Amino acid sequence: MNYRLDNVWRAINPDRLRKTLFDMLDIYSPSGKEEDIQLYLEELLTRAGFSVERQIVEEDRYNLRVTMGSGDPCLYMVGHVDTVPAWDLDEFGPKEKDGTIHGLGSADMKGGCAAMVEAWLALAEALEPAERPSVGLLLVVGEEENGDGSAFFLESSRPPWVIIGEPTSLAAKFAHYGYLEAGFVTCGLQSHSSLPELGHNAVESMLRVLLMLGNDPLFDRAKSEIVYSIREMRSSQAGFVVPDRCETWIDLHLPPEHDPTALQDAIRQIVANVDKTIPGLDLNVTFDFSSPGYNLGTDNRLAQIIREVYPRLGLPLQMDSFRSHSDGNLFFAAGVKPLILGPGSLETAHTPDERVLFDEVSDAARIYAALCLVS
């Protein structure tokens, strides 16, 4: 593989990669509005001589799929082109300072997508058609919402492996946390806000429920492996009154060996008797989405290649669990083995200071190319 890999690495073009990333960051593509960036990527890949398939997810929303080599791909590079909404529409685009590229989606995950596209172009340029591995490139929509792009792909394709370019600072994540979304609703009784004693404040009840839940040892941040995060809270808005309804959503990320169903039961047990300490409490708890984690282990060909390649790139070798939720859970549930590996870090993803080191994006392109060559 070394001879072919050296040729492919020489074909990786930093100027082209930087332009692709900057062009992608300059296109606003929140979930549900991905068409403009898909048109850009489709044109880029078509101009390079590839036949690009559109997988229609819904009107004006589609994945892009490209393959090379013979037969069904043994591995797909998978990137999602959508982002969370912009914090400031005047400031979402790219800026570079001292080798760091800032901008919406730079880490999550347009940096990974640009690296995958560059790896793809380098493989095609450096190798004759007969030498090219049987791999695919899949650019999907909707990951930041419900994963509908990846779900659509999985209706007709189940490759043995995928590499998903979520931000991991180039750590190789062969294990993945599970995810559970919990919804809490408290109901009360409206009254004029100057006469709160005549009503029942649903927000106060919710705060007391959450305080009790957060103080449970199950969610002790210093000791528990379960990641507990209150994502959103809102109440009825009816003017100068005591609110009669409050809704809260909690994100829970579980280590691979934890069962989301068991956690649901534990939460129900914690709140089962809370009405004894909160008079008049009307509480409803639902679990709208859950997904178990997984651990693929590191005794596989992809892990072996990473152990060989990282020293050549001067990169530290780290293989642990991906702590967030991603399309990786969907792929694993469908019988596909997902490796999560990409430039950028979760620490800045979904924040106004999202950023990625360009050197990481370049190294990601080299790592993706090496992993494709084992297929």
C-alpha positions as CSV (number, residue, x, y, z in Angstrom):
1,M,0.0,0.0,0.0
2,N,2.9,2.4,0.7
3,Y,3.7,3.0,-3.0
4,R,0.1,3.8,-3.8
5,L,-0.4,5.8,-0.7
6,D,2.7,8.0,-1.4
7,N,1.4,8.7,-4.8
8,V,-2.1,9.7,-3.4
9,W,-0.6,11.9,-0.7
10,R,1.5,13.7,-3.3
11,A,-1.7,14.4,-5.2
12,I,-3.4,16.1,-2.2
13,N,-3.5,19.8,-3.1
14,P,-3.6,22.1,-0.1
15,D,-4.6,25.1,-2.2
16,R,-7.5,23.2,-3.7
17,L,-8.5,21.9,-0.3
18,R,-8.5,25.4,1.2
19,K,-10.6,26.7,-1.6
20,T,-13.1,23.9,-1.3
21,L,-13.4,24.4,2.5
22,F,-13.8,28.2,2.1
23,D,-16.4,27.8,-0.6
24,M,-18.4,25.4,1.5
25,L,-18.2,27.7,4.6
26,D,-19.4,30.6,2.4
27,I,-22.6,28.8,1.6
28,Y,-25.2,28.9,4.4
29,S,-26.7,25.4,4.7
30,P,-28.7,24.9,7.9
31,S,-30.7,21.6,8.2
32,G,-33.5,21.7,5.7
33,K,-31.8,24.2,3.4
34,E,-28.9,22.2,2.0
35,E,-29.6,22.5,-1.8
36,D,-27.1,25.4,-2.5
37,I,-24.2,23.5,-1.0
38,Q,-25.2,20.3,-2.7
39,L,-25.3,22.1,-6.0
40,Y,-21.8,23.4,-5.4
41,L,-20.4,19.9,-4.5
42,E,-22.2,18.2,-7.3
43,E,-20.7,20.6,-9.8
44,L,-17.2,20.2,-8.3
45,L,-17.3,16.4,-8.5
46,T,-18.9,16.4,-12.0
47,R,-16.2,18.8,-13.3
48,A,-13.7,16.3,-12.0
49,G,-15.2,13.6,-14.2
50,F,-17.5,11.7,-11.8
51,S,-21.0,10.6,-12.3
52,V,-22.9,12.0,-9.2
53,E,-26.1,10.4,-8.1
54,R,-28.7,12.4,-6.3
55,Q,-30.6,10.5,-3.6
56,I,-33.9,12.5,-3.2
57,V,-34.8,12.6,0.5
58,E,-37.6,15.2,-0.1
59,E,-38.3,18.1,-2.4
60,D,-35.2,20.2,-2.8
61,R,-33.2,18.0,-0.4
62,Y,-31.0,15.2,-1.6
63,N,-27.8,13.3,-0.8
64,L,-24.9,13.1,-3.2
65,R,-23.4,9.6,-3.8
66,V,-20.3,8.9,-5.9
67,T,-18.4,5.6,-6.2
68,M,-15.1,4.4,-7.7
69,G,-13.5,1.0,-8.3
70,S,-15.4,-2.2,-9.2
71,G,-18.3,-3.8,-7.4
72,D,-20.1,-2.5,-4.4
73,P,-18.0,-0.2,-2.2
74,C,-16.5,-1.9,0.9
75,L,-16.3,1.5,2.6
76,Y,-18.0,4.9,2.3
77,M,-16.7,8.2,3.5
78,V,-19.7,10.0,4.9
79,G,-20.1,13.7,5.6
80,H,-23.1,15.8,6.5
81,V,-23.3,19.1,4.7
82,D,-25.9,20.7,7.0
83,T,-25.2,22.9,10.0
84,V,-27.0,24.3,13.0
85,P,-28.6,27.7,12.3
86,A,-26.2,30.7,12.2
87,W,-25.7,32.8,15.4
88,D,-25.3,35.8,13.1
89,L,-26.1,35.7,9.4
90,D,-23.6,38.5,8.7
91,E,-20.8,36.5,10.4
92,F,-21.3,32.9,9.4
93,G,-18.7,32.8,6.7
94,P,-15.0,31.8,6.9
95,K,-12.2,33.8,8.4
96,E,-8.6,32.5,8.8
97,K,-6.0,33.6,11.3
98,D,-2.7,31.9,12.0
99,G,-3.7,28.6,10.4
100,T,-7.1,28.4,12.2
101,I,-10.3,28.7,10.1
102,H,-13.3,30.1,11.8
103,G,-16.9,29.8,10.6
104,L,-20.2,28.0,10.9
105,G,-19.7,24.4,10.2
106,S,-15.9,24.6,10.1
107,A,-15.6,21.8,12.6
108,D,-19.1,20.2,12.4
109,M,-18.5,19.1,9.7
110,K,-17.5,21.0,6.6
111,G,-13.9,20.6,7.5
112,G,-14.4,16.8,7.4
113,C,-16.4,17.0,4.2
114,A,-13.8,19.1,2.4
115,A,-11.1,16.6,3.5
116,M,-13.1,13.7,2.2
117,V,-13.6,15.5,-1.2
118,E,-9.9,16.2,-1.4
119,A,-9.0,12.6,-0.6
120,W,-11.5,11.5,-3.3
121,L,-10.0,13.8,-5.9
122,A,-6.4,12.8,-5.0
123,L,-7.3,9.0,-5.2
124,A,-8.7,9.6,-8.7
125,E,-5.8,11.7,-9.9
126,A,-3.0,9.5,-8.5
127,L,-4.4,6.0,-9.5
128,E,-5.4,4.5,-12.8
129,P,-9.0,3.3,-12.9
130,A,-7.9,-0.3,-12.4
131,E,-5.9,0.6,-9.3
132,R,-8.7,2.5,-7.6
133,P,-10.2,1.0,-4.4
134,S,-13.9,0.0,-4.2
135,V,-15.1,3.0,-2.1
136,G,-17.8,5.5,-2.0
137,L,-18.3,9.2,-1.1
138,L,-21.6,10.1,0.5
139,L,-22.6,13.7,1.3
140,V,-25.8,13.7,3.3
141,V,-28.4,16.1,4.5
142,G,-30.2,16.4,7.8
143,E,-27.8,15.1,10.4
144,E,-28.3,18.0,12.8
145,E,-32.0,17.3,12.9
146,N,-33.1,13.7,12.5
147,G,-30.6,12.0,10.3
148,D,-33.0,11.6,7.4
149,G,-30.3,11.7,4.8
150,S,-28.3,8.8,6.2
151,A,-31.6,6.9,6.9
152,F,-32.5,7.2,3.3
153,F,-29.2,5.9,2.1
154,L,-29.5,2.9,4.5
155,E,-32.8,1.9,2.9
156,S,-30.9,0.6,-0.1
157,S,-27.2,0.3,0.9
158,R,-25.4,-1.4,3.8
159,P,-21.7,-1.2,3.2
160,P,-19.4,-3.1,5.7
161,W,-17.7,0.1,6.9
162,V,-18.2,3.9,6.9
163,I,-15.9,6.7,8.0
164,I,-17.9,9.7,9.4
165,G,-16.0,12.9,9.6
166,E,-17.5,14.4,12.8
167,P,-15.0,16.5,14.8
168,T,-12.7,14.3,16.9
169,S,-9.5,16.3,16.7
170,L,-8.4,13.3,14.5
171,A,-8.8,10.8,17.3
172,A,-10.2,7.5,16.0
173,K,-13.5,6.7,17.6
174,F,-14.3,3.0,17.2
175,A,-16.8,3.3,20.2
176,H,-19.7,5.7,20.4
177,Y,-21.9,6.9,23.2
178,G,-25.7,6.2,23.2
179,Y,-28.3,8.9,23.4
180,L,-31.5,9.5,25.2
181,E,-33.8,12.5,24.9
182,A,-36.1,13.1,27.8
183,G,-39.1,15.5,27.8
184,F,-40.6,16.9,31.0
185,V,-43.9,18.8,31.2
186,T,-45.4,20.4,34.3
187,C,-48.9,21.8,34.3
188,G,-50.2,24.4,36.8
189,L,-53.0,26.9,37.2
190,Q,-52.9,30.4,35.8
191,S,-53.5,33.4,38.0
192,H,-52.6,37.1,37.8
193,S,-48.9,37.5,38.5
194,S,-49.7,39.8,41.4
195,L,-51.7,37.0,43.0
196,P,-49.4,34.0,42.7
197,E,-51.0,32.3,45.7
198,L,-54.2,31.8,43.7
199,G,-52.4,29.8,41.0
200,H,-49.9,27.1,40.6
201,N,-46.6,28.1,38.9
202,A,-45.6,25.4,36.5
203,V,-42.1,26.9,36.1
204,E,-41.4,26.7,39.9
205,S,-42.6,23.1,39.9
206,M,-40.3,22.3,36.9
207,L,-37.3,23.9,38.6
208,R,-37.9,21.9,41.8
209,V,-38.2,18.7,39.7
210,L,-35.0,19.5,37.8
211,L,-33.1,20.3,41.0
212,M,-34.0,17.0,42.5
213,L,-33.1,15.1,39.3
214,G,-29.8,16.9,38.9
215,N,-28.8,16.2,42.5
216,D,-29.3,12.4,42.0
217,P,-26.0,10.5,42.1
218,L,-26.9,9.1,38.7
219,F,-26.0,12.5,37.2
220,D,-23.2,13.6,39.5
221,R,-20.7,15.1,37.0
222,A,-17.8,14.3,39.2
223,K,-18.5,10.6,39.4
224,S,-21.1,9.5,36.8
225,E,-20.2,8.6,33.2
226,I,-23.7,9.7,32.1
227,V,-23.7,13.1,30.5
228,Y,-26.7,15.1,31.6
229,S,-27.5,18.4,29.9
230,I,-30.7,20.5,30.1
231,R,-31.0,21.6,26.5
232,E,-34.1,23.8,26.5
233,M,-36.9,25.1,28.7
234,R,-39.9,27.2,27.9
235,S,-43.2,28.2,29.5
236,S,-46.6,29.4,28.4
237,Q,-46.5,33.0,27.4
238,A,-49.8,34.6,28.2
239,G,-48.8,38.0,29.6
240,F,-48.8,39.2,33.2
241,V,-49.8,35.8,34.6
242,V,-48.5,32.8,36.6
243,P,-47.5,30.3,33.9
244,D,-49.6,27.2,33.8
245,R,-47.3,25.1,31.6
246,C,-43.5,24.5,31.4
247,E,-41.7,22.2,29.0
248,T,-38.0,21.0,29.4
249,W,-35.9,18.9,27.1
250,I,-32.9,17.0,28.5
251,D,-30.1,15.4,26.5
252,L,-28.5,12.3,28.0
253,H,-25.3,10.8,26.5
254,L,-24.5,7.3,27.8
255,P,-21.2,5.3,27.5
256,P,-21.4,2.4,25.0
257,E,-22.2,-0.3,27.7
258,H,-25.2,1.6,29.2
259,D,-28.7,0.6,28.1
260,P,-31.0,3.6,27.3
261,T,-34.0,1.6,28.4
262,A,-32.5,1.0,31.8
263,L,-31.8,4.8,32.2
264,Q,-35.5,5.6,31.3
265,D,-36.6,3.3,34.1
266,A,-34.2,4.9,36.5
267,I,-35.4,8.4,35.7
268,R,-39.0,7.3,36.1
269,Q,-38.2,5.9,39.5
270,I,-36.4,9.1,40.6
271,V,-39.4,11.2,39.8
272,A,-42.1,8.7,40.9
273,N,-42.6,10.2,44.3
274,V,-41.7,13.8,43.6
275,D,-45.3,14.9,44.0
276,K,-44.9,14.2,47.8
277,T,-42.5,17.1,48.1
278,I,-44.1,19.4,45.5
279,P,-47.8,20.0,46.4
280,G,-50.2,20.0,43.4
281,L,-47.5,18.7,41.0
282,D,-48.8,17.6,37.6
283,L,-45.8,16.1,35.8
284,N,-45.5,14.1,32.6
285,V,-42.3,12.5,31.4
286,T,-41.7,11.2,27.9
287,F,-38.7,9.7,26.1
288,D,-39.0,10.8,22.4
289,F,-35.8,9.4,21.1
290,S,-33.2,6.9,22.2
291,S,-30.3,5.2,20.5
292,P,-27.8,2.7,22.1
293,G,-24.1,3.1,21.8
294,Y,-21.6,0.6,20.5
295,N,-18.0,-0.5,20.7
296,L,-16.4,-2.0,17.7
297,G,-13.1,-2.6,19.4
298,T,-9.7,-1.9,17.7
299,D,-8.8,-5.3,16.4
300,N,-9.7,-4.6,12.8
301,R,-8.0,-3.5,9.6
302,L,-8.9,0.1,9.8
303,A,-7.4,0.4,13.3
304,Q,-4.3,-1.3,12.0
305,I,-3.9,1.3,9.2
306,I,-4.4,4.1,11.7
307,R,-1.6,2.7,13.9
308,E,0.7,2.6,10.8
309,V,-0.2,6.0,9.4
310,Y,-0.4,8.3,12.4
311,P,3.4,8.0,13.3
312,R,4.2,9.0,9.7
313,L,2.0,12.1,10.1
314,G,3.5,12.9,13.5
315,L,0.0,12.5,15.1
316,P,-0.7,11.1,18.6
317,L,-2.6,7.9,18.6
318,Q,-5.9,8.1,20.5
319,M,-8.8,5.6,20.2
320,D,-11.7,6.1,22.5
321,S,-15.4,6.8,22.5
322,F,-17.3,9.6,20.6
323,R,-19.2,11.3,23.3
324,S,-22.0,13.0,21.2
325,H,-24.8,11.7,19.1
326,S,-24.3,11.3,15.3
327,D,-25.4,9.4,12.3
328,G,-22.9,6.7,13.5
329,N,-25.7,5.4,15.7
330,L,-28.0,5.0,12.7
331,F,-25.4,3.1,10.7
332,F,-24.5,0.8,13.5
333,A,-28.2,0.0,14.1
334,A,-28.4,-1.0,10.4
335,G,-25.5,-3.4,10.7
336,V,-22.8,-1.1,9.3
337,K,-19.5,-0.5,11.2
338,P,-18.9,3.3,11.7
339,L,-15.5,4.9,12.5
340,I,-15.9,8.5,13.7
341,L,-12.9,10.5,12.7
342,G,-12.5,14.1,11.6
343,P,-10.8,17.5,12.1
344,G,-12.0,20.0,14.6
345,S,-13.3,19.5,18.1
346,L,-16.7,19.1,19.8
347,E,-15.7,21.9,22.2
348,T,-16.3,24.6,19.6
349,A,-19.0,22.9,17.5
350,H,-22.4,24.6,17.7
351,T,-20.8,27.7,19.2
352,P,-20.1,31.2,17.8
353,D,-16.4,30.4,18.1
354,E,-16.5,27.3,15.9
355,R,-13.1,26.7,14.3
356,V,-10.8,24.1,12.8
357,L,-7.0,24.0,12.2
358,F,-6.2,23.8,8.5
359,D,-3.4,21.4,9.2
360,E,-5.9,19.0,10.8
361,V,-8.1,19.2,7.7
362,S,-5.0,18.4,5.5
363,D,-4.1,15.5,7.8
364,A,-7.7,14.3,7.7
365,A,-7.5,14.1,3.9
366,R,-4.4,12.0,4.1
367,I,-5.9,9.7,6.7
368,Y,-9.1,9.2,4.7
369,A,-7.1,8.3,1.6
370,A,-5.0,5.7,3.5
371,L,-8.2,4.1,4.9
372,C,-9.8,4.0,1.5
373,L,-6.8,2.2,0.1
374,V,-7.4,-0.8,2.3
375,S,-10.8,-1.5,0.7
